[in-house]
């Protein structure tokens, strides 16, 4: 196997290992049911109203690292720096994780404007 084939195989393996996390992050806003958006209690019709745009924007933000990764990968391959792909993979994994945290925070902050009032909790 050539060096390029090994790098391509490793890259494909890295994508396969990230797919479960991608699916998990895609579904995570609704994991607790229709009355929750992440950790924000919302009306049950939230995702058919204002929540639809928030969810769409959240999911678009999840794609940002993949667009960056495609551009970086193309630049490395076009400049004959294929070995650098091995360094780009963990960097992109970290960027993807940080981007998820930022996307989640932004989506939760927007959803809080539509949150149900907290009932039964004492405010100190």
Secondary structure, DSSP 8 states (H G I E B T S, - for coil): --HHHHHHHHHHHHHHHHHHHHHHHHHGGGTT-TTEETTEEB-TTGGGTHHHHHHHHHHHHHHHHHHHHHHHHHHHHHTT-GGGHHHHHHHHHHHHHHHHHHHHHHHHHHHGGGB----S----
